[in-house]
C-alpha cells in the first residue's frame, strides 16, 4: 500500500540518536505491517536495515537477536550443541503462517513491537527469558519481553525509543521445551500459543489466548491439578476477544494445551 502522507524517508544514522525523533516519525524495519494499511498520522520513515546490525550473535552467555533479524534468518539459524530449546525457533516462525516474501522481510523486532497477542516472536522470546535492549534519548535500558508488551498493539516504548535487540540466555536455551499452538481455522491466526520449559519444575508461558504474555512458574514438576489450578487463576478479562476466537474458547484451549505440555515435559 502506498503511504501518501510520507514526505521523507531517511537512512538511520550509524549511531542511532532517538533524540532526533519528531511527531509523525516511524521506524521502518521490514514494513510488512506498516505498508499493509493506511498510516495517516505518519510523515517520515527512518530505515533501520541500513544499520546492518548482525542478525544473530552467539556468545557464551546466550544469543542476541537483532531487532532487524528477519524470520527467514531466525528459521535458518543453526544452534550450538546443547541448545535444546532452539527447536522452538522454526516452530515459532511457522506459527506466523506467512509467505516466503513475508518471512524474508518481517523482523523479530517488528513482531515484538507491534504487540499483537498472536505474535509468535513474543511467545518465543518471552518463553526463553528474553530481555530487550531499548535505545532512547536518555540512553539504553533493559526490559523483559513480558513487560514490553502491555496489551493488544500496545507496548512500553516511549516516543523516540527504539528496540535494538533481544537477548536469550544460554541457560534457558539449554532446557527442554515443548510448543503447542491452535487456530480457529487451518490457516488462521494463533488463538492460543503456549510454550513450556522443563526446569527444576516447569515454566509455562501463555500467549495468543491472552492480551499480553503470562508466565506460570512451578518450582517442582506440577501435577495436572496444579497446572489446571494455575490456568484457572488467569482472570477472565485477560483473555483476548476477536474474530479469531472467543474468550471462552481461548480459555478452554489454554487448559488443553497447558496439560499437553505438562504431560510431555513430565
C-alpha positions as a Markdown table, in Angstrom:
| # | Residue | x | y | z |
|---|---|---|---|---|
| 1 | Unk | 0.0 | 0.0 | 0.0 |
| 2 | Unk | 1.2 | 3.5 | -0.8 |
| 3 | Unk | 1.6 | 5.7 | 2.2 |
| 4 | Unk | 0.5 | 9.0 | 0.7 |
| 5 | Unk | 1.3 | 11.1 | 3.8 |
| 6 | Unk | 5.0 | 10.3 | 3.8 |
| 7 | Unk | 7.1 | 13.2 | 2.7 |
| 8 | Unk | 10.6 | 11.9 | 3.6 |
| 9 | Unk | 12.4 | 8.6 | 4.1 |
| 10 | Unk | 15.9 | 8.6 | 5.6 |
| 11 | Unk | 18.5 | 6.0 | 6.5 |
| 12 | Unk | 19.1 | 5.7 | 10.2 |
| 13 | Unk | 22.5 | 7.1 | 11.2 |
| 14 | Unk | 25.3 | 4.7 | 12.1 |
| 15 | Unk | 24.8 | 5.5 | 15.8 |
| 16 | Unk | 21.0 | 5.9 | 16.1 |
| 17 | Unk | 20.1 | 9.0 | 18.0 |
| 18 | Unk | 16.5 | 8.6 | 19.1 |
| 19 | Unk | 16.7 | 12.2 | 20.4 |
| 20 | Unk | 16.1 | 13.4 | 16.8 |
| 21 | Unk | 12.6 | 11.8 | 16.9 |
| 22 | Unk | 9.7 | 14.0 | 16.0 |
| 23 | Unk | 6.0 | 13.7 | 15.8 |
| 24 | Unk | 5.0 | 11.8 | 12.6 |
| 25 | Unk | 8.1 | 9.6 | 12.6 |
| 26 | Unk | 8.1 | 5.8 | 12.4 |
| 27 | Unk | 11.0 | 3.3 | 12.5 |
| 28 | Unk | 10.9 | 1.1 | 9.3 |
| 29 | Unk | 12.0 | -2.5 | 9.7 |
| 30 | Unk | 10.6 | -5.0 | 7.3 |
| 31 | Unk | 7.4 | -2.9 | 6.7 |
| 32 | Unk | 5.1 | -5.9 | 6.4 |
| 33 | Unk | 2.6 | -4.3 | 8.7 |
| 34 | Unk | 3.5 | -0.7 | 8.2 |
| 35 | Unk | 2.6 | -0.9 | 4.5 |
| 36 | Unk | -0.4 | -3.1 | 5.0 |
| 37 | Unk | -2.9 | -0.4 | 5.9 |
| 38 | Unk | -3.2 | 3.4 | 5.9 |
| 39 | Unk | -0.9 | 5.3 | 8.3 |
| 40 | Unk | -2.4 | 8.9 | 8.0 |
| 41 | Unk | -0.5 | 10.1 | 11.1 |
| 42 | Unk | 3.0 | 9.4 | 9.7 |
| 43 | Unk | 5.2 | 11.9 | 7.8 |
| 44 | Unk | 8.7 | 10.4 | 7.9 |
| 45 | Unk | 10.1 | 6.9 | 7.9 |
| 46 | Unk | 13.5 | 6.0 | 9.4 |
| 47 | Unk | 15.1 | 3.0 | 7.7 |
| 48 | Unk | 16.6 | 0.5 | 10.2 |
| 49 | Unk | 18.0 | -2.3 | 7.9 |
| 50 | Unk | 20.5 | 0.3 | 6.6 |
| 51 | Unk | 22.3 | 0.0 | 10.0 |
| 52 | Unk | 23.3 | -3.6 | 9.1 |
| 53 | Unk | 23.1 | -5.0 | 12.6 |
| 54 | Unk | 24.3 | -8.6 | 12.8 |
| 55 | Unk | 21.1 | -10.6 | 12.8 |
| 56 | Unk | 22.2 | -13.3 | 15.3 |
| 57 | Unk | 25.2 | -13.2 | 17.6 |
| 58 | Unk | 26.1 | -16.3 | 19.6 |
| 59 | Unk | 28.2 | -15.8 | 22.9 |
| 60 | Unk | 29.0 | -18.0 | 25.8 |
| 61 | Unk | 26.1 | -16.3 | 27.7 |
| 62 | Unk | 23.4 | -16.8 | 25.0 |
| 63 | Unk | 22.0 | -15.4 | 21.8 |
| 64 | Unk | 21.5 | -11.8 | 20.8 |
| 65 | Unk | 18.8 | -11.4 | 18.2 |
| 66 | Unk | 18.8 | -8.0 | 16.4 |
| 67 | Unk | 15.5 | -6.2 | 16.1 |
| 68 | Unk | 16.1 | -6.2 | 12.3 |
| 69 | Unk | 16.7 | -10.0 | 12.2 |
| 70 | Unk | 14.1 | -11.5 | 9.7 |
| 71 | Unk | 12.0 | -14.6 | 10.3 |
| 72 | Unk | 13.9 | -16.3 | 7.5 |
| 73 | Unk | 17.2 | -15.7 | 9.2 |
| 74 | Unk | 15.9 | -16.9 | 12.5 |
| 75 | Unk | 14.4 | -20.0 | 10.9 |
| 76 | Unk | 17.7 | -20.8 | 9.2 |
| 77 | Unk | 19.8 | -20.5 | 12.4 |
| 78 | Unk | 21.9 | -23.4 | 13.4 |
| 79 | Unk | 22.2 | -23.5 | 17.1 |
| 80 | Unk | 25.3 | -24.6 | 19.1 |
| 81 | Unk | 25.2 | -28.2 | 20.5 |
| 82 | Unk | 23.2 | -28.4 | 23.7 |
| 83 | Unk | 20.7 | -25.6 | 22.9 |
| 84 | Unk | 17.7 | -27.9 | 23.0 |
| 85 | Unk | 15.2 | -25.1 | 23.2 |
| 86 | Unk | 16.4 | -23.8 | 19.8 |
| 87 | Unk | 14.0 | -26.3 | 18.2 |
| 88 | Unk | 11.3 | -23.7 | 19.1 |
| 89 | Unk | 12.7 | -21.2 | 16.5 |
| 90 | Unk | 11.3 | -22.8 | 13.4 |
| 91 | Unk | 8.1 | -23.7 | 15.2 |
| 92 | Unk | 7.5 | -20.1 | 16.2 |
| 93 | Unk | 8.4 | -18.9 | 12.7 |
| 94 | Unk | 5.9 | -21.3 | 11.1 |
| 95 | Unk | 3.2 | -20.0 | 13.5 |
| 96 | Unk | 3.2 | -16.7 | 11.6 |
| 97 | Unk | 1.8 | -18.5 | 8.6 |
| 98 | Unk | 3.4 | -16.0 | 6.3 |
| 99 | Unk | 4.6 | -16.5 | 2.7 |
| 100 | Unk | 8.3 | -16.6 | 1.9 |
| 101 | Unk | 8.1 | -13.0 | 0.9 |
| 102 | Unk | 6.8 | -12.1 | 4.4 |
| 103 | Unk | 9.5 | -14.3 | 6.1 |
| 104 | Unk | 12.2 | -12.5 | 4.2 |
| 105 | Unk | 11.0 | -9.1 | 5.2 |
| 106 | Unk | 9.2 | -9.3 | 8.6 |
| 107 | Unk | 11.5 | -8.8 | 11.5 |
| 108 | Unk | 11.7 | -10.1 | 15.0 |
| 109 | Unk | 11.6 | -6.6 | 16.4 |
| 110 | Unk | 8.6 | -5.6 | 14.4 |
| 111 | Unk | 6.7 | -8.6 | 15.6 |
| 112 | Unk | 7.6 | -7.7 | 19.2 |
| 113 | Unk | 6.8 | -4.0 | 19.0 |
| 114 | Unk | 3.5 | -4.5 | 17.1 |
| 115 | Unk | 2.4 | -6.4 | 20.2 |
| 116 | Unk | -0.4 | -8.4 | 18.6 |
| 117 | Unk | -1.5 | -11.2 | 21.0 |
| 118 | Unk | -0.7 | -13.8 | 18.3 |
| 119 | Unk | 2.8 | -12.5 | 17.7 |
| 120 | Unk | 4.9 | -15.7 | 17.7 |
| 121 | Unk | 8.2 | -13.8 | 18.3 |
| 122 | Unk | 6.6 | -12.5 | 21.5 |
| 123 | Unk | 5.8 | -16.1 | 22.5 |
| 124 | Unk | 9.2 | -17.4 | 21.7 |
| 125 | Unk | 11.3 | -14.7 | 23.4 |
| 126 | Unk | 9.0 | -14.4 | 26.5 |
| 127 | Unk | 9.2 | -18.2 | 27.0 |
| 128 | Unk | 13.0 | -18.1 | 26.8 |
| 129 | Unk | 13.5 | -15.3 | 29.4 |
| 130 | Unk | 14.2 | -12.8 | 26.7 |
| 131 | Unk | 15.5 | -9.3 | 27.7 |
| 132 | Unk | 15.1 | -6.4 | 25.4 |
| 133 | Unk | 17.7 | -3.7 | 24.9 |
| 134 | Unk | 15.9 | -0.4 | 24.2 |
| 135 | Unk | 17.7 | 2.7 | 22.9 |
| 136 | Unk | 16.3 | 6.1 | 23.9 |
| 137 | Unk | 17.1 | 9.8 | 24.4 |
| 138 | Unk | 18.2 | 9.0 | 28.0 |
| 139 | Unk | 20.4 | 6.1 | 27.0 |
| 140 | Unk | 19.8 | 2.3 | 26.8 |
| 141 | Unk | 17.6 | 0.4 | 29.1 |
| 142 | Unk | 16.7 | -3.3 | 29.6 |
| 143 | Unk | 13.2 | -4.6 | 29.7 |
| 144 | Unk | 11.9 | -8.2 | 29.9 |
| 145 | Unk | 9.8 | -9.2 | 27.0 |
| 146 | Unk | 6.6 | -9.8 | 29.0 |
| 147 | Unk | 7.0 | -6.2 | 30.3 |
| 148 | Unk | 7.5 | -4.8 | 26.8 |
| 149 | Unk | 4.0 | -5.9 | 25.6 |
| 150 | Unk | 1.4 | -4.1 | 27.6 |
| 151 | Unk | -1.7 | -5.1 | 25.6 |
| 152 | Unk | -3.0 | -5.6 | 22.0 |
| 153 | Unk | -0.9 | -3.4 | 19.8 |
| 154 | Unk | 0.4 | -1.5 | 22.9 |
| 155 | Unk | 4.0 | -1.6 | 24.1 |
| 156 | Unk | 6.1 | 0.1 | 26.8 |
| 157 | Unk | 8.2 | 2.1 | 24.3 |
| 158 | Unk | 8.3 | 5.8 | 24.8 |
| 159 | Unk | 8.2 | 8.2 | 21.9 |
| 160 | Unk | 11.6 | 8.1 | 20.2 |
| 161 | Unk | 12.7 | 4.8 | 21.8 |
| 162 | Unk | 13.9 | 2.0 | 19.6 |
| 163 | Unk | 14.2 | -1.7 | 20.2 |
| 164 | Unk | 17.8 | -2.7 | 19.4 |
| 165 | Unk | 17.8 | -6.4 | 20.2 |
| 166 | Unk | 16.5 | -9.2 | 22.4 |
| 167 | Unk | 18.9 | -11.4 | 24.4 |
| 168 | Unk | 18.1 | -15.1 | 25.1 |
| 169 | Unk | 20.2 | -16.5 | 28.0 |
| 170 | Unk | 22.1 | -19.8 | 27.3 |
| 171 | Unk | 20.6 | -21.3 | 30.5 |
| 172 | Unk | 17.1 | -21.1 | 29.0 |
| 173 | Unk | 18.2 | -22.3 | 25.6 |
| 174 | Unk | 19.7 | -25.4 | 27.1 |
| 175 | Unk | 16.5 | -26.5 | 28.7 |
| 176 | Unk | 14.0 | -29.0 | 27.1 |
| 177 | Unk | 10.9 | -27.2 | 25.7 |
| 178 | Unk | 7.5 | -28.0 | 24.3 |
| 179 | Unk | 5.4 | -26.0 | 21.9 |
| 180 | Unk | 1.6 | -26.0 | 21.4 |
| 181 | Unk | -0.4 | -23.8 | 19.1 |
| 182 | Unk | -4.0 | -23.8 | 17.8 |
| 183 | Unk | -6.0 | -21.6 | 15.4 |
| 184 | Unk | -9.7 | -21.4 | 14.8 |
| 185 | Unk | -9.1 | -22.2 | 11.1 |
| 186 | Unk | -6.4 | -24.3 | 9.4 |
| 187 | Unk | -4.6 | -21.1 | 8.1 |
| 188 | Unk | -5.8 | -18.7 | 10.8 |
| 189 | Unk | -4.0 | -16.5 | 13.3 |
| 190 | Unk | -2.9 | -18.2 | 16.5 |
| 191 | Unk | -5.8 | -18.2 | 19.1 |
| 192 | Unk | -3.6 | -19.9 | 21.8 |
| 193 | Unk | 0.1 | -20.5 | 21.8 |
| 194 | Unk | 1.8 | -22.0 | 24.8 |
| 195 | Unk | 5.5 | -22.8 | 25.4 |
| 196 | Unk | 6.8 | -24.8 | 28.4 |
| 197 | Unk | 10.3 | -25.3 | 29.6 |
| 198 | Unk | 11.4 | -28.1 | 31.9 |
| 199 | Unk | 13.4 | -26.5 | 34.8 |
| 200 | Unk | 13.6 | -27.9 | 38.3 |
| 201 | Unk | 9.8 | -27.7 | 37.8 |
| 202 | Unk | 8.1 | -26.1 | 34.9 |
| 203 | Unk | 8.0 | -22.6 | 33.3 |
| 204 | Unk | 4.8 | -22.2 | 31.2 |
| 205 | Unk | 4.3 | -19.1 | 29.0 |
| 206 | Unk | 0.8 | -18.4 | 27.8 |
| 207 | Unk | 0.3 | -16.2 | 24.7 |
| 208 | Unk | -2.2 | -15.5 | 21.9 |
| 209 | Unk | -5.2 | -16.5 | 24.0 |
| 210 | Unk | -4.4 | -13.7 | 26.4 |
| 211 | Unk | -3.9 | -10.0 | 25.7 |
| 212 | Unk | -0.3 | -10.0 | 26.9 |
| 213 | Unk | 2.2 | -12.7 | 27.8 |
| 214 | Unk | 1.7 | -14.5 | 31.1 |
| 215 | Unk | 4.2 | -16.7 | 32.9 |
| 216 | Unk | 3.2 | -19.6 | 35.2 |
| 217 | Unk | 6.0 | -20.9 | 37.3 |
| 218 | Unk | 6.2 | -24.2 | 39.2 |
| 219 | Unk | 9.2 | -24.9 | 41.5 |
| 220 | Unk | 8.7 | -28.7 | 41.2 |
| 221 | Unk | 7.2 | -30.8 | 38.4 |
| 222 | Unk | 3.5 | -30.0 | 38.7 |
| 223 | Unk | 0.5 | -32.3 | 38.7 |
| 224 | Unk | -2.3 | -31.9 | 36.2 |
| 225 | Unk | -4.4 | -30.5 | 39.0 |
| 226 | Unk | -1.7 | -27.9 | 39.9 |
| 227 | Unk | -1.5 | -26.7 | 36.3 |
| 228 | Unk | -5.2 | -26.6 | 35.9 |
| 229 | Unk | -5.4 | -24.5 | 39.1 |
| 230 | Unk | -2.8 | -22.1 | 37.8 |
| 231 | Unk | -4.6 | -21.6 | 34.5 |
| 232 | Unk | -7.9 | -21.2 | 36.3 |
| 233 | Unk | -6.4 | -18.3 | 38.2 |
| 234 | Unk | -5.9 | -16.3 | 35.0 |
| 235 | Unk | -8.5 | -13.5 | 35.1 |
| 236 | Unk | -11.4 | -13.8 | 32.7 |
| 237 | Unk | -10.7 | -10.3 | 31.3 |
| 238 | Unk | -7.2 | -11.3 | 30.4 |
| 239 | Unk | -8.4 | -13.4 | 27.5 |
| 240 | Unk | -8.4 | -11.9 | 24.1 |
| 241 | Unk | -11.6 | -11.4 | 22.1 |
| 242 | Unk | -11.6 | -11.0 | 18.3 |
| 243 | Unk | -12.7 | -12.8 | 15.1 |
| 244 | Unk | -10.0 | -15.4 | 15.6 |
| 245 | Unk | -11.6 | -16.9 | 18.7 |
| 246 | Unk | -14.0 | -16.1 | 21.6 |
| 247 | Unk | -12.5 | -15.7 | 25.1 |
| 248 | Unk | -14.4 | -18.8 | 26.3 |
| 249 | Unk | -12.9 | -20.9 | 23.6 |
| 250 | Unk | -9.4 | -19.5 | 24.0 |
| 251 | Unk | -9.6 | -20.2 | 27.8 |
| 252 | Unk | -10.7 | -23.8 | 27.1 |
| 253 | Unk | -7.8 | -24.3 | 24.6 |
| 254 | Unk | -5.4 | -22.8 | 27.1 |
| 255 | Unk | -6.4 | -25.5 | 29.6 |
| 256 | Unk | -6.0 | -28.2 | 27.0 |
| 257 | Unk | -2.6 | -27.1 | 25.7 |
| 258 | Unk | -1.2 | -26.5 | 29.1 |
| 259 | Unk | -2.0 | -30.1 | 30.1 |
| 260 | Unk | -0.4 | -31.4 | 26.9 |
| 261 | Unk | 2.8 | -29.5 | 27.7 |
| 262 | Unk | 2.8 | -30.6 | 31.3 |
| 263 | Unk | 2.4 | -34.3 | 30.2 |
| 264 | Unk | 5.2 | -34.0 | 27.5 |
| 265 | Unk | 7.7 | -32.5 | 29.9 |
| 266 | Unk | 6.9 | -34.6 | 32.9 |
